[in-house]
Amino acid sequence: MFHVDLNSDVGESFGNLTYGRDEENMEILTSANIACGFHSGDPSVMKKTVKRAAEKGIAIGAHPSFPDLVGFGRRNMNVDPEEAYDFMLYQMGALDAFCRTMGTKMAHVALHGALSGMCKTNEPLARAVIAAIKKYNPELIFPGMPGLMSYEIAKEMGLRLACIVPIDLDFRKDGQSIIERHKTARDPKVVARKALKLVTTGKLETVDGVDKEIKVDMLLFHGDGATATEVIREVKNSMLEAKVVIEPFPNFV
């Protein structure tokens, strides 16, 4: 029997700006990465999003980033590892405060944008970021991809791991996703086909024409895509038709 979690970044509205289709998406998701205020999200949005996730039984994760509101956390930044350690603690603590006061808990920490990308290759940065997660709460789960530096360091440090694949992005054969500054409207049926193939055969299609072998736990969808909700819904339907069990990933990793 195959199991998979449907995951997305949420809580990325800010002030009067509504970003993404959270209300629709959170009817489908089983886990969510909630923005912590550094790339988007504000205290009121964080509280509202945590509340909705708790009501829906969605596994809650912090979604920390570089301090880059203007660039939505998608620009590389030259930061000292100690600074990265500090802003990781700051963001995790902020989200956890809302979880605790609402009687729920934070299950995981999923890095956002350029911070995630740089931690895949920058060892001092990755070590500082993972050390902050472990120091804050060693029970937190770190979603990543095997073979990439952040994942391997988290494994070395003894964190609980989940394999996450941003299925609405394209991949190179080395396992690196191709980051988009501006989201492409994805064809729901194409993404669903690739997702089902990955979950049931362990093969991830790449732009190089070579399938990468990987056992996935979480399918990540970017909620700001023009067809994001349609993509998530189509993937869910294809999984259900194939008798794949969809549930929050902490239940089975």
C-alpha positions as a Markdown table, in Angstrom:
| # | Residue | x | y | z |
|---|---|---|---|---|
| 1 | Met | 0.0 | 0.0 | 0.0 |
| 2 | Phe | 1.3 | 3.4 | -0.9 |
| 3 | His | 1.0 | 6.5 | 1.4 |
| 4 | Val | 1.5 | 10.1 | 0.5 |
| 5 | Asp | 1.0 | 13.6 | 2.0 |
| 6 | Leu | -0.2 | 16.6 | 0.1 |
| 7 | Asn | 1.7 | 19.7 | 1.2 |
| 8 | Ser | 1.7 | 23.3 | 0.3 |
| 9 | Asp | 3.0 | 26.7 | 1.4 |
| 10 | Val | 0.2 | 28.7 | 3.0 |
| 11 | Gly | -0.3 | 31.9 | 5.1 |
| 12 | Glu | 1.6 | 34.0 | 2.6 |
| 13 | Ser | -0.9 | 36.9 | 2.6 |
| 14 | Phe | 0.3 | 40.1 | 4.1 |
| 15 | Gly | -1.7 | 43.0 | 5.5 |
| 16 | Asn | -4.3 | 43.8 | 2.8 |
| 17 | Leu | -2.6 | 41.7 | 0.2 |
| 18 | Thr | -4.3 | 38.3 | -0.3 |
| 19 | Tyr | -1.8 | 35.8 | -1.7 |
| 20 | Gly | -2.7 | 32.3 | -2.9 |
| 21 | Arg | -5.9 | 30.3 | -2.5 |
| 22 | Asp | -5.5 | 29.1 | 1.0 |
| 23 | Glu | -9.2 | 28.5 | 1.8 |
| 24 | Glu | -9.6 | 26.3 | -1.2 |
| 25 | Asn | -6.3 | 24.5 | -0.9 |
| 26 | Met | -6.6 | 23.7 | 2.8 |
| 27 | Glu | -9.7 | 21.7 | 2.0 |
| 28 | Ile | -7.4 | 19.3 | 0.2 |
| 29 | Leu | -4.1 | 19.4 | 1.9 |
| 30 | Thr | -2.8 | 17.1 | 4.6 |
| 31 | Ser | 0.1 | 19.2 | 5.7 |
| 32 | Ala | 1.0 | 22.9 | 5.4 |
| 33 | Asn | 4.1 | 25.1 | 5.6 |
| 34 | Ile | 3.1 | 28.4 | 7.2 |
| 35 | Ala | 5.0 | 31.6 | 6.4 |
| 36 | Cys | 6.6 | 33.1 | 9.5 |
| 37 | Gly | 6.8 | 36.8 | 8.5 |
| 38 | Phe | 10.2 | 37.1 | 6.9 |
| 39 | His | 9.2 | 36.5 | 3.2 |
| 40 | Ser | 5.5 | 37.0 | 3.8 |
| 41 | Gly | 2.8 | 36.4 | 6.4 |
| 42 | Asp | 2.0 | 38.7 | 9.3 |
| 43 | Pro | 0.9 | 37.9 | 12.9 |
| 44 | Ser | -2.8 | 38.0 | 12.1 |
| 45 | Val | -2.4 | 35.9 | 9.0 |
| 46 | Met | -0.3 | 33.4 | 11.0 |
| 47 | Lys | -2.9 | 33.1 | 13.7 |
| 48 | Lys | -5.8 | 32.6 | 11.2 |
| 49 | Thr | -3.8 | 30.1 | 9.2 |
| 50 | Val | -2.8 | 28.0 | 12.2 |
| 51 | Lys | -6.4 | 28.0 | 13.4 |
| 52 | Arg | -7.7 | 26.8 | 10.1 |
| 53 | Ala | -5.0 | 24.1 | 9.8 |
| 54 | Ala | -5.8 | 22.8 | 13.3 |
| 55 | Glu | -9.5 | 22.7 | 12.5 |
| 56 | Lys | -8.8 | 20.7 | 9.4 |
| 57 | Gly | -6.4 | 18.2 | 11.0 |
| 58 | Ile | -3.5 | 19.5 | 8.8 |
| 59 | Ala | 0.0 | 18.9 | 10.0 |
| 60 | Ile | 1.5 | 22.3 | 10.7 |
| 61 | Gly | 5.0 | 23.3 | 9.8 |
| 62 | Ala | 7.1 | 26.5 | 10.0 |
| 63 | His | 8.2 | 28.0 | 6.7 |
| 64 | Pro | 11.2 | 30.2 | 7.5 |
| 65 | Ser | 13.1 | 32.2 | 4.9 |
| 66 | Phe | 15.7 | 34.8 | 4.5 |
| 67 | Pro | 14.6 | 38.3 | 5.7 |
| 68 | Asp | 13.4 | 39.4 | 2.3 |
| 69 | Leu | 9.9 | 40.7 | 2.1 |
| 70 | Val | 10.5 | 42.6 | -1.1 |
| 71 | Gly | 11.9 | 39.6 | -3.0 |
| 72 | Phe | 9.4 | 37.1 | -1.4 |
| 73 | Gly | 12.4 | 35.2 | 0.0 |
| 74 | Arg | 13.5 | 34.1 | -3.5 |
| 75 | Arg | 16.8 | 36.0 | -3.7 |
| 76 | Asn | 20.0 | 34.6 | -2.5 |
| 77 | Met | 21.5 | 36.5 | 0.5 |
| 78 | Asn | 25.0 | 36.5 | 1.9 |
| 79 | Val | 24.3 | 35.9 | 5.6 |
| 80 | Asp | 26.6 | 34.8 | 8.4 |
| 81 | Pro | 25.8 | 31.3 | 9.7 |
| 82 | Glu | 25.2 | 32.7 | 13.2 |
| 83 | Glu | 22.7 | 35.2 | 11.8 |
| 84 | Ala | 20.9 | 32.4 | 10.0 |
| 85 | Tyr | 20.8 | 30.4 | 13.3 |
| 86 | Asp | 19.2 | 33.4 | 15.0 |
| 87 | Phe | 16.6 | 34.2 | 12.4 |
| 88 | Met | 15.6 | 30.5 | 12.3 |
| 89 | Leu | 14.9 | 30.5 | 16.0 |
| 90 | Tyr | 13.0 | 33.8 | 15.7 |
| 91 | Gln | 10.7 | 32.5 | 13.0 |
| 92 | Met | 10.1 | 29.0 | 14.5 |
| 93 | Gly | 9.3 | 30.6 | 17.9 |
| 94 | Ala | 6.8 | 33.0 | 16.3 |
| 95 | Leu | 4.8 | 30.3 | 14.6 |
| 96 | Asp | 5.0 | 27.9 | 17.6 |
| 97 | Ala | 3.5 | 30.6 | 19.9 |
| 98 | Phe | 0.3 | 30.5 | 17.8 |
| 99 | Cys | 0.3 | 26.7 | 17.8 |
| 100 | Arg | 0.7 | 26.5 | 21.6 |
| 101 | Thr | -2.0 | 29.0 | 22.4 |
| 102 | Met | -4.4 | 27.2 | 20.1 |
| 103 | Gly | -3.8 | 23.8 | 21.6 |
| 104 | Thr | -2.0 | 22.3 | 18.6 |
| 105 | Lys | 1.6 | 21.7 | 17.8 |
| 106 | Met | 4.2 | 22.4 | 15.1 |
| 107 | Ala | 5.3 | 19.1 | 13.5 |
| 108 | His | 7.9 | 20.2 | 11.0 |
| 109 | Val | 10.1 | 22.9 | 9.5 |
| 110 | Ala | 10.2 | 23.3 | 5.7 |
| 111 | Leu | 12.6 | 25.9 | 4.4 |
| 112 | His | 11.4 | 28.5 | 1.9 |
| 113 | Gly | 12.8 | 29.7 | -1.4 |
| 114 | Ala | 16.4 | 30.9 | -1.6 |
| 115 | Leu | 17.1 | 29.7 | 1.9 |
| 116 | Ser | 16.1 | 26.2 | 1.0 |
| 117 | Gly | 18.1 | 26.4 | -2.3 |
| 118 | Met | 21.3 | 27.7 | -0.7 |
| 119 | Cys | 21.1 | 25.1 | 2.1 |
| 120 | Lys | 21.3 | 22.4 | -0.5 |
| 121 | Thr | 24.9 | 23.4 | -1.4 |
| 122 | Asn | 26.2 | 25.7 | 1.3 |
| 123 | Glu | 27.5 | 23.6 | 4.2 |
| 124 | Pro | 28.1 | 26.3 | 6.8 |
| 125 | Leu | 24.6 | 27.8 | 6.2 |
| 126 | Ala | 22.9 | 24.4 | 6.2 |
| 127 | Arg | 24.6 | 23.4 | 9.4 |
| 128 | Ala | 23.5 | 26.6 | 11.2 |
| 129 | Val | 19.9 | 26.2 | 10.0 |
| 130 | Ile | 19.7 | 22.5 | 10.9 |
| 131 | Ala | 21.4 | 23.2 | 14.3 |
| 132 | Ala | 18.7 | 25.8 | 15.0 |
| 133 | Ile | 15.9 | 23.3 | 14.3 |
| 134 | Lys | 17.5 | 20.7 | 16.5 |
| 135 | Lys | 18.2 | 23.1 | 19.3 |
| 136 | Tyr | 14.6 | 24.5 | 19.2 |
| 137 | Asn | 12.9 | 21.1 | 19.2 |
| 138 | Pro | 14.7 | 17.8 | 18.2 |
| 139 | Glu | 11.3 | 16.2 | 17.6 |
| 140 | Leu | 10.6 | 18.4 | 14.6 |
| 141 | Ile | 10.6 | 16.7 | 11.2 |
| 142 | Phe | 12.8 | 18.1 | 8.4 |
| 143 | Pro | 11.4 | 17.6 | 4.9 |
| 144 | Gly | 14.0 | 17.5 | 2.2 |
| 145 | Met | 15.4 | 15.4 | -0.6 |
| 146 | Pro | 18.0 | 12.6 | -0.1 |
| 147 | Gly | 21.5 | 13.5 | -1.4 |
| 148 | Leu | 21.1 | 17.2 | -1.0 |
| 149 | Met | 23.3 | 18.8 | 1.7 |
| 150 | Ser | 20.6 | 20.1 | 4.0 |
| 151 | Tyr | 18.9 | 16.6 | 4.1 |
| 152 | Glu | 22.1 | 14.8 | 4.7 |
| 153 | Ile | 23.2 | 17.2 | 7.5 |
| 154 | Ala | 19.7 | 16.8 | 9.1 |
| 155 | Lys | 20.2 | 13.0 | 8.9 |
| 156 | Glu | 23.7 | 13.3 | 10.5 |
| 157 | Met | 22.3 | 15.5 | 13.3 |
| 158 | Gly | 19.6 | 12.9 | 14.1 |
| 159 | Leu | 16.5 | 14.7 | 13.0 |
| 160 | Arg | 13.5 | 12.8 | 11.8 |
| 161 | Leu | 13.2 | 13.1 | 8.0 |
| 162 | Ala | 10.6 | 13.1 | 5.3 |
| 163 | Cys | 11.3 | 13.1 | 1.6 |
| 164 | Ile | 9.5 | 16.0 | -0.1 |
| 165 | Val | 9.2 | 16.6 | -3.8 |
| 166 | Pro | 7.9 | 19.9 | -5.3 |
| 167 | Ile | 5.9 | 18.1 | -7.9 |
| 168 | Asp | 4.8 | 21.3 | -9.7 |
| 169 | Leu | 8.4 | 22.2 | -10.6 |
| 170 | Asp | 10.7 | 20.7 | -13.2 |
| 171 | Phe | 13.8 | 18.8 | -12.1 |
| 172 | Arg | 17.3 | 18.1 | -13.3 |
| 173 | Lys | 18.8 | 14.6 | -13.1 |
| 174 | Asp | 20.9 | 15.6 | -10.1 |
| 175 | Gly | 17.7 | 16.1 | -8.1 |
| 176 | Gln | 17.8 | 19.9 | -8.1 |
| 177 | Ser | 14.5 | 21.6 | -8.8 |
| 178 | Ile | 14.4 | 24.5 | -11.2 |
| 179 | Ile | 13.3 | 27.5 | -9.2 |
| 180 | Glu | 10.9 | 29.9 | -10.9 |
| 181 | Arg | 10.9 | 33.6 | -10.1 |
| 182 | His | 7.4 | 33.8 | -11.7 |
| 183 | Lys | 5.2 | 30.8 | -11.4 |
| 184 | Thr | 4.2 | 28.9 | -14.5 |
| 185 | Ala | 0.5 | 27.8 | -14.9 |
| 186 | Arg | 0.9 | 24.0 | -14.8 |
| 187 | Asp | -1.4 | 21.6 | -16.5 |
| 188 | Pro | -3.2 | 19.6 | -13.7 |
| 189 | Lys | -3.4 | 16.4 | -15.7 |
| 190 | Val | 0.3 | 16.5 | -16.5 |
| 191 | Val | 1.3 | 17.1 | -12.9 |
| 192 | Ala | -1.1 | 14.4 | -11.7 |
| 193 | Arg | 0.4 | 11.9 | -14.1 |
| 194 | Lys | 4.0 | 12.7 | -12.9 |
| 195 | Ala | 2.9 | 12.6 | -9.3 |
| 196 | Leu | 1.2 | 9.2 | -9.6 |
| 197 | Lys | 4.2 | 7.7 | -11.4 |
| 198 | Leu | 6.5 | 9.0 | -8.6 |
| 199 | Val | 4.4 | 7.7 | -5.8 |
| 200 | Thr | 3.7 | 4.3 | -7.2 |
| 201 | Thr | 7.0 | 3.5 | -9.0 |
| 202 | Gly | 9.6 | 5.7 | -7.2 |
| 203 | Lys | 10.6 | 7.4 | -10.5 |
| 204 | Leu | 10.8 | 11.2 | -10.8 |
| 205 | Glu | 10.8 | 12.6 | -14.3 |
| 206 | Thr | 13.5 | 15.2 | -15.2 |
| 207 | Val | 14.0 | 17.7 | -18.0 |
| 208 | Asp | 17.1 | 15.7 | -18.9 |
| 209 | Gly | 14.9 | 12.7 | -19.9 |
| 210 | Val | 16.4 | 10.5 | -17.1 |
| 211 | Asp | 14.1 | 9.3 | -14.3 |
| 212 | Lys | 15.5 | 9.8 | -10.8 |
| 213 | Glu | 14.9 | 7.0 | -8.3 |
| 214 | Ile | 13.3 | 8.4 | -5.1 |
| 215 | Lys | 10.8 | 7.3 | -2.5 |
| 216 | Val | 8.6 | 10.2 | -1.8 |
| 217 | Asp | 6.6 | 10.9 | 1.4 |
| 218 | Met | 5.3 | 14.4 | 0.6 |
| 219 | Leu | 4.2 | 16.1 | -2.6 |
| 220 | Leu | 4.7 | 19.8 | -2.4 |
| 221 | Phe | 2.5 | 22.3 | -4.3 |
| 222 | His | 3.2 | 26.0 | -4.6 |
| 223 | Gly | 0.0 | 27.7 | -3.6 |
| 224 | Asp | 0.8 | 30.9 | -5.6 |
| 225 | Gly | 0.6 | 29.1 | -9.0 |
| 226 | Ala | -2.2 | 30.2 | -11.3 |
| 227 | Thr | -3.6 | 26.7 | -11.4 |
| 228 | Ala | -2.5 | 25.6 | -8.0 |
| 229 | Thr | -5.9 | 24.5 | -6.6 |
| 230 | Glu | -6.8 | 22.6 | -9.8 |
| 231 | Val | -3.4 | 20.9 | -9.7 |
| 232 | Ile | -3.8 | 19.8 | -6.1 |
| 233 | Arg | -7.3 | 18.6 | -6.6 |
| 234 | Glu | -6.4 | 16.6 | -9.8 |
| 235 | Val | -3.4 | 15.0 | -8.0 |
| 236 | Lys | -5.7 | 14.0 | -5.1 |
| 237 | Asn | -8.3 | 12.5 | -7.3 |
| 238 | Ser | -5.7 | 10.5 | -9.3 |
| 239 | Met | -4.2 | 9.1 | -6.0 |
| 240 | Leu | -7.6 | 8.1 | -4.7 |
| 241 | Glu | -8.4 | 6.3 | -7.9 |
| 242 | Ala | -5.2 | 4.4 | -7.6 |
| 243 | Lys | -6.0 | 3.5 | -4.0 |
| 244 | Val | -3.1 | 5.5 | -2.6 |
| 245 | Val | -3.6 | 6.5 | 1.0 |
| 246 | Ile | -3.5 | 10.3 | 1.5 |
| 247 | Glu | -2.8 | 11.3 | 5.1 |
| 248 | Pro | -0.5 | 13.7 | 7.1 |
| 249 | Phe | 3.1 | 12.5 | 6.7 |
| 250 | Pro | 3.9 | 12.4 | 10.5 |
| 251 | Asn | 1.6 | 9.4 | 10.6 |
| 252 | Phe | 3.8 | 7.2 | 8.4 |
| 253 | Val | 7.4 | 8.5 | 8.2 |
